Amino acid sequence: MRNILSKLTISLSIVFTLTWSGCEHDSLIDSVCGYKDPTENIPWMKALINSNNQNKDLQSLELFNYKSNQLIVTYWKSIGIEDSPIGAIYNCNGDLLYSCGGNQPVDSCTYILSKSEFVGYIWTKK
């Protein structure tokens, strides 16, 4: 039980720190996964942002380096539903690698992000 509470505390600390440390960031990353202007030139990322214009829940897209891979992390506004993920980790192709938060037996996001280097913000809600 302590292990679960410890993991939950770490997960929430990471999410709150990264997500609510500020909504707007002056310098956004302009090259991701080999593409300049990734929010326009990576189709799945552009579609994700465009779909957000309707539901308004996406808060940010962030870039992390994990081993030799770039990971794109999304953070969503928490809506108070335990089973609903509050984030996700994608690879450069847009493949979902991990859902973060929610009612999961193991939160792989906490482990992966603790071993990753935060590079910067790709996109943030304004």
N, C-alpha and C positions, 0 to 999 in steps of 0.2 A: 504494500500500500504506500509506504514512504517513497519507493522508487517511482510509482505513478505520480504522486504529488510533486516530487522533485522535477520530473520531466515536464509536467504541466506548468509548473512555475517558470522553468527555463523557457519553454515554448512561448508562454504569454509575455515574458520579459522581452524576448527577441521581437515578437510581433509588435508590441506597444512601442518599443524603441525605434524600430525601423518604420513603422507605419505612421505613428502620430508625432514624430519628432518635428514635423513641419509638412504642410501640404504642398507648398510650392518650393521648387529648388531652381536656383538660377542657372546652374550648369548641368546640362543633361548630356549623357553620352551620345556621341554622334556616329559611332561605328560599333556595330554589334554583329557577331557571327560572320564577319567579312563583308558586311553591307554598310555603306554610308547611309545616313538618315533611315535607320531601321524601322521607325514607325510608319514610314511610307513605302519602303522597299522590301520589307519582309511581309508577305501576304497574310500569314496567320496572325501576326502581331497587329497589322493594320485593321484586320477584321475584328479582332478582340477589342481594340480601342473604339472602332466605329460602333460596335454593338453596345459598348458602354454608354454611348451618347443617348441610348434609350433607357437603360436600366440604372445608370449612375452609381453602381455599387463598386466598380473597380477604383482602387485608390492609387495604385502605383505599379510600375513595371521596373524591376531592379535587376542589375547584372551582377553575377557572382562568378568567380573562377573556382572550379573544383577539379583538382588534379590538372589535367590538360584540357578540360572542357569548360565552355562557357555555359552557364545556367541562367535562365530567365525566371525570375520569381515574381508572381503576381500576389497582390494583397487586396482583399475584398473587405468592404465594410461589414462588420459583424452584425448580423440581424437577430441575434439572440436565439438561434435554433441550434441545439447541441450537435445535431448530425450534419450540419452544414459546414463545409470546409471554409476556412478564412484565408486560404492562400493555396498556391500551387507552384510546383517547379516544373519547368519545361526545358527541353533541349533546343538547339538552334532550329531544328526542323518543325518545332511546334508540337512534338510528342509529349504528352503528359507523363512525367516521371513519378511525381509524388503529389498527393493531395495533403494539405497541411491543416491541422486542427480538426475540429469536428469530433465525432465519437469513433475513434479508431483505437484498436488495441496497441498499436505501435506508431509513434509519430516520427517517421523517417526524416521529415523536414528538419527537425531539431538537430539530429545527428549530422545530416549533410551540410546544413548551414553553419554548424559549429566547426566544421572542417574546411569551410570555404572562405574565400577572400571577397569581401564586398568591394565591387569596382565602382558602382555609382548608379544613379537613376537614369533609366531610359525614357520614362514618361511618368508624370504625376498628374493627378486630378487638380484642376485649377478652380 
